[in-house]
Amino acid sequence: MTGRSRWLRVVGDDRGAMTVMTAFAVAAVLALTVAVLMVGRASAAAHTARAAADLAALAGAHALRAGEPACTVADRVAGENRARLGACVIDGVDVVVRAEVQVDLGVVRSRSAVAVARAGPA
């Protein structure tokens, strides 16, 4: 066998190519799965922040009408809904709250999902 034909035989040998392709396909599927999970966690945190802000604003408005400290009640309700009250402002007869929910996105770092809600009499 000449040197050229041996070289062609080694270069043309594709044994193990599917192993490499399978490894890349598995890595791509895992990366896509991690991305979908991160988006899901961020979406769930955003929903939690919105719900906590709405409930805290409603509770604060009810407390304000009853003559109780509105922001204290709103803070307690937000905490019970796994959120932190970022701000609470009494605007006339309305209560405006800002709720924050921390979400850990792994390699992207920890972020906050934020929602603002206003409640008061109709």
Secondary structure, DSSP 8 states (H G I E B T S, - for coil): --HHHHHHHHHT--TTHHHHHHHHHHHHHHHHHHHHHHHHHHHHHHHHHHHHHHHHHHHHHHHHHHTS-HHHHHHHHHHHTT-EEEEEEEETTEEEEEEEEEEE-GGG-EEEEEEEEEE---
